[in-house]
Amino acid sequence: MPRKYSPEFRDRALRLLDTTMEDSEVSEFEAIKSVASKLGVSQESVRRWRRKAEIDAGQRPGV
C-alpha cells in the first residue's frame, strides 16, 4: 500500500527540488534523484509531485 505524505512534506520536497536545480544547474532528472535520496522517498513520488504542481499552476496541460 502506498505511503501517504503530508502536503507540507511534498511542498518541502518541491522547494528543495527547485533549489537543487537552480543552485547546481543539474537536469531535472538528476535533481529528482538527489532530492528523493535526501528525503528517503522514491524518485517516482517526487516526479509525480512535480508534475501535479505544474498542472495545478497551469504550467503544464492536465487531463
Phi and psi restraints in degrees (value plus and minus 20) as a CYANA .aco file:
   2 PRO   PHI     -83.1   -43.1
   2 PRO   PSI     126.1   166.1
   3 ARG   PHI    -103.7   -63.7
   3 ARG   PSI     121.3   161.3
   4 LYS   PHI    -113.3   -73.3
   4 LYS   PSI     114.0   154.0
   5 TYR   PHI    -135.9   -95.9
   5 TYR   PSI     123.6   163.6
   6 SER   PHI     -89.1   -49.1
   6 SER   PSI     134.7   174.7
   7 PRO   PHI     -77.7   -37.7
   7 PRO   PSI     -54.7   -14.7
   8 GLU   PHI     -84.6   -44.6
   8 GLU   PSI     -60.7   -20.7
   9 PHE   PHI     -84.7   -44.7
   9 PHE   PSI     -63.8   -23.8
  10 ARG   PHI     -83.5   -43.5
  10 ARG   PSI     -61.9   -21.9
  11 ASP   PHI     -81.8   -41.8
  11 ASP   PSI     -61.4   -21.4
  12 ARG   PHI     -81.9   -41.9
  12 ARG   PSI     -63.1   -23.1
  13 ALA   PHI     -81.5   -41.5
  13 ALA   PSI     -61.6   -21.6
  14 LEU   PHI     -89.5   -49.5
  14 LEU   PSI     -56.8   -16.8
  15 ARG   PHI     -84.2   -44.2
  15 ARG   PSI     -62.2   -22.2
  16 LEU   PHI     -84.0   -44.0
  16 LEU   PSI     -58.4   -18.4
  17 LEU   PHI     -82.4   -42.4
  17 LEU   PSI     -67.3   -27.3
  18 ASP   PHI     -80.5   -40.5
  18 ASP   PSI     -64.7   -24.7
  19 THR   PHI     -82.6   -42.6
  19 THR   PSI     -63.3   -23.3
  20 THR   PHI     -82.0   -42.0
  20 THR   PSI     -63.4   -23.4
  21 MET   PHI     -88.0   -48.0
  21 MET   PSI     -56.8   -16.8
  22 GLU   PHI     -93.5   -53.5
  22 GLU   PSI     -65.3   -25.3
  23 ASP   PHI     -92.7   -52.7
  23 ASP   PSI     -59.7   -19.7
  24 SER   PHI    -127.0   -87.0
  24 SER   PSI     -22.3    17.7
  25 GLU   PHI      31.4    71.4
  25 GLU   PSI      23.3    63.3
  26 VAL   PHI    -116.8   -76.8
  26 VAL   PSI     147.0   187.0
  27 SER   PHI     -88.1   -48.1
  27 SER   PSI     142.7   182.7
  28 GLU   PHI     -79.6   -39.6
  28 GLU   PSI     -61.4   -21.4
  29 PHE   PHI     -79.8   -39.8
  29 PHE   PSI     -67.0   -27.0
  30 GLU   PHI     -84.7   -44.7
  30 GLU   PSI     -59.1   -19.1
  31 ALA   PHI     -86.0   -46.0
  31 ALA   PSI     -61.2   -21.2
  32 ILE   PHI     -81.9   -41.9
  32 ILE   PSI     -63.9   -23.9
  33 LYS   PHI     -78.7   -38.7
  33 LYS   PSI     -64.8   -24.8
  34 SER   PHI     -84.7   -44.7
  34 SER   PSI     -68.2   -28.2
  35 VAL   PHI     -84.8   -44.8
  35 VAL   PSI     -63.9   -23.9
  36 ALA   PHI     -79.5   -39.5
  36 ALA   PSI     -62.7   -22.7
  37 SER   PHI     -84.7   -44.7
  37 SER   PSI     -64.5   -24.5
  38 LYS   PHI     -82.7   -42.7
  38 LYS   PSI     -56.7   -16.7
  39 LEU   PHI    -115.1   -75.1
  39 LEU   PSI     -27.6    12.4
  40 GLY   PHI      52.6    92.6
  40 GLY   PSI      14.4    54.4
  41 VAL   PHI    -142.8  -102.8
  41 VAL   PSI     149.2   189.2
  42 SER   PHI     -96.3   -56.3
  42 SER   PSI     133.4   173.4
  43 GLN   PHI     -82.3   -42.3
  43 GLN   PSI     -56.9   -16.9
  44 GLU   PHI     -83.8   -43.8
  44 GLU   PSI     -56.9   -16.9
  45 SER   PHI     -81.7   -41.7
  45 SER   PSI     -68.2   -28.2
  46 VAL   PHI     -82.9   -42.9
  46 VAL   PSI     -61.4   -21.4
  47 ARG   PHI     -82.4   -42.4
  47 ARG   PSI     -64.4   -24.4
  48 ARG   PHI     -85.7   -45.7
  48 ARG   PSI     -60.1   -20.1
  49 TRP   PHI     -81.7   -41.7
  49 TRP   PSI     -60.7   -20.7
  50 ARG   PHI     -83.2   -43.2
  50 ARG   PSI     -67.9   -27.9
  51 ARG   PHI     -82.2   -42.2
  51 ARG   PSI     -63.1   -23.1
  52 LYS   PHI     -82.7   -42.7
  52 LYS   PSI     -62.3   -22.3
  53 ALA   PHI     -83.1   -43.1
  53 ALA   PSI     -59.4   -19.4
  54 GLU   PHI     -85.8   -45.8
  54 GLU   PSI     -61.0   -21.0
  55 ILE   PHI     -85.0   -45.0
  55 ILE   PSI     -66.0   -26.0
  56 ASP   PHI     -81.9   -41.9
  56 ASP   PSI     -52.1   -12.1
  57 ALA   PHI    -105.9   -65.9
  57 ALA   PSI     -22.5    17.5
  58 GLY   PHI      57.9    97.9
  58 GLY   PSI      -4.8    35.2
  59 GLN   PHI    -108.8   -68.8
  59 GLN   PSI     -31.1     8.9
  60 ARG   PHI    -165.0  -125.0
  60 ARG   PSI     117.6   157.6
  61 PRO   PHI     -86.3   -46.3
  61 PRO   PSI     121.7   161.7
  62 GLY   PHI    -140.2  -100.2
  62 GLY   PSI     158.2   198.2
